[in-house]
């Protein structure tokens, strides 16, 4: 496989469930991102990891917990979500984390999450 | 902080007609600018980017965009639209979130393009 792969593509979960979203990149990049895409709203950056260290947490509720075990994998652990958390969650990767590096981001196809 | 405005939520054009999607940004320095396209149920694919140099940039699928610093704009154009171009288009600016913050993309709300056969 090449590019950025996200699993699962679709997920329905209850508010008391615990689930995880997985992202894997095969591009040799060293920065990874989680974005949330809700209807009629701009893409919202949630987390940034650079060299496996979290460098950004955009005021995301603690019911979302990211994990980056290595430069190729990124997880988003979910627990006690709310219906308003239903959205498309997009993972992206890039080479480098700064204006002197190649800042083009490559995106996965996303996980469509529905919280019931 | 940087921001991106795409004033057109939805545009409909006939196949073969020309297209221009508008994008205005707000950023204190020279921005890095991007256009992405998203087909239904898919992730985002990069169409083109501007970092520096020639202000008219060519992208994939016959798209181009022109950076106009005086207007803080980065409009996307295509001379002849194909039915397969129907999708949602996002303009983005790349910049640091704050003085020492991480480098990130800030996206506009997107413009949905419909193509009439």
Interface residues (C-beta under 8 A of the other chain):
Chain A: X4 X6 X33 X40 X41 X42 X43 X45 X48 X50 X55 X56 X90 X92 X97 X98 X99 X103 X104 X105 X106 X107 X108 X109 X110 X112
Chain B: X4 X32 X34 X36 X41 X42 X43 X44 X45 X46 X49 X90 X94 X95 X96 X97 X101 X102 X103 X104 X105 X106 X107 X108 X109 X110
